[in-house]
Structure formats: structure tokens, C-alpha cells
Amino acid sequence: MPMEYLLGLHRDELPLLESDIRNIDKLRILRAAGMVEVRLPPPDAQQQQAQVLYITGLGCATLRARGARRATAKPPVHWDLEASLD
């Protein structure tokens, strides 16, 4: 999925070159959504290679929102504060 790929890009050092056609298709989607800046090869190019330049502000905000959603999905932690008052 493109979002998992975006998370992987966030962990990588950019810029980077991508030559896997499936990942280039994901980059096309992410670019259309405004989440990455990338130099894409023409669809009919003999050698398919894209250069990922950076993740945009929208892409970073989306990753932060996904992380926040995961964090709030955890059950709440209950602390027993009474023991510390002794």
C-alpha cells in the first residue's frame, strides 16, 4: 500500500532512486496526493527509475496523524497514584 511505502520512505535517507515498478506506481499515487516530490520516468520509458526527492509537509502531517491515531487506539493506562503519597 502507498501509505506503508511512505512510512518506509520516511525512515530512509532521501533523495533516493527507486527502480521497482510496483514502488514507482505507489510513488505516482503519493505524488498525485501531494505527499512526495518525485521525478518520475515517462510510462513508456525503457528503464523505469524514479528519484524520490522529499516527503512534503502534507505527507509528514499524514504520517503524524496516522501515528497519533495508532497511539489513541491503545487502551488507556491507569496509574495508582495513592501508593506514591505514602
DRENDONU-404512 format. One line per field, with one value per residue (C-alpha): residue number from 1; x, y, z; residue in one letter. Coordinates in nm, 4 decimals. Layout:
! DRENDONU-404512
num = (NUM, ...)
east = (X, ...)
north = (Y, ...)
up = (Z, ...)
residu = (A, ...)
END
This chain:
! DRENDONU-404512
num = (1, 2, 3, 4, 5, 6, 7, 8, 9, 10, 11, 12, 13, 14, 15, 16, 17, 18, 19, 20, 21, 22, 23, 24, 25, 26, 27, 28, 29, 30, 31, 32, 33, 34, 35, 36, 37, 38, 39, 40, 41, 42, 43, 44, 45, 46, 47, 48, 49, 50, 51, 52, 53, 54, 55, 56, 57, 58, 59, 60, 61, 62, 63, 64, 65, 66, 67, 68, 69, 70, 71, 72, 73, 74, 75, 76, 77, 78, 79, 80, 81, 82, 83, 84, 85, 86)
east = (0.0000, 0.1218, 0.0962, 0.3225, 0.5660, 0.5501, 0.6342, 0.9333, 1.0466, 1.0235, 1.2780, 1.5119, 1.7687, 1.6382, 1.6881, 1.6894, 1.6467, 1.3671, 1.3619, 1.0948, 0.7956, 0.5432, 0.7015, 0.7114, 0.3362, 0.2986, 0.5066, 0.2714, -0.0198, 0.1665, 0.2707, -0.0848, -0.1957, 0.0696, 0.2624, 0.6003, 0.8100, 0.9491, 1.0937, 0.9044, 1.0034, 0.7625, 0.5345, 0.6848, 1.0490, 1.2688, 1.4370, 1.1882, 1.3661, 1.2253, 1.4082, 1.2337, 1.3373, 1.1459, 0.8266, 0.6080, 0.4561, 0.1253, 0.2995, 0.4669, 0.1398, -0.0356, 0.2287, 0.1969, -0.1824, -0.1567, 0.0831, -0.1463, -0.4418, -0.2486, -0.1437, -0.5017, -0.6182, -0.4250, -0.6164, -0.5684, -0.3082, -0.4323, -0.1768, -0.2185, -0.1129, -0.2136, 0.0966, 0.3201, 0.1532, 0.2788)
north = (0.0000, 0.3510, 0.4626, 0.1820, 0.2753, 0.6402, 0.5302, 0.3382, 0.6470, 0.8473, 0.6099, 0.6202, 0.8814, 1.0977, 1.1604, 0.8033, 0.6163, 0.3636, 0.1109, -0.1346, -0.0811, -0.1569, 0.1078, 0.3563, 0.3049, 0.3799, 0.6945, 0.8042, 0.7775, 0.9550, 1.2334, 1.2771, 1.3051, 1.5733, 1.3678, 1.3364, 1.5283, 1.2843, 1.2777, 1.0060, 0.8357, 0.8508, 0.5429, 0.4228, 0.4664, 0.1628, 0.1980, 0.2686, 0.4631, 0.7356, 0.9784, 1.0492, 1.3988, 1.4565, 1.3986, 1.7080, 1.8812, 1.7109, 1.3729, 1.4374, 1.5568, 1.2456, 1.0235, 1.2096, 1.1749, 0.8025, 0.7666, 0.9649, 0.7508, 0.4363, 0.5809, 0.6671, 0.3194, 0.1681, 0.1059, 0.3823, 0.3306, 0.3641, 0.4677, 0.4037, 0.7365, 0.6505, 0.4404, 0.7419, 0.9537, 0.7418)
up = (0.0000, -0.0688, 0.2958, 0.4159, 0.1396, 0.2523, 0.6057, 0.4680, 0.2770, 0.5988, 0.7528, 0.4503, 0.3647, 0.0818, -0.2030, -0.3282, -0.6544, -0.6956, -0.9779, -0.8577, -1.0878, -0.8103, -0.5899, -0.8776, -0.9156, -0.5425, -0.5919, -0.8703, -0.6269, -0.3468, -0.5824, -0.7098, -0.3452, -0.2851, -0.0308, -0.2067, -0.4521, -0.7042, -1.0548, -1.2373, -1.5616, -1.8536, -1.8539, -2.1828, -2.0764, -2.1311, -1.7926, -1.5139, -1.2408, -1.0172, -0.7930, -0.4627, -0.3583, -0.0349, 0.1593, 0.1506, 0.4509, 0.3726, 0.3648, 0.7010, 0.8542, 0.7261, 0.8840, 1.2145, 1.2057, 1.1391, 1.4315, 1.6593, 1.5572, 1.6447, 1.9794, 2.0744, 1.9759, 2.2677, 2.5890, 2.8458, 3.1142, 3.4720, 3.7316, 4.1000, 4.2451, 4.6006, 4.6591, 4.5872, 4.8546, 5.1477)
residu = (M, P, M, E, Y, L, L, G, L, H, R, D, E, L, P, L, L, E, S, D, I, R, N, I, D, K, L, R, I, L, R, A, A, G, M, V, E, V, R, L, P, P, P, D, A, Q, Q, Q, Q, A, Q, V, L, Y, I, T, G, L, G, C, A, T, L, R, A, R, G, A, R, R, A, T, A, K, P, P, V, H, W, D, L, E, A, S, L, D)
END
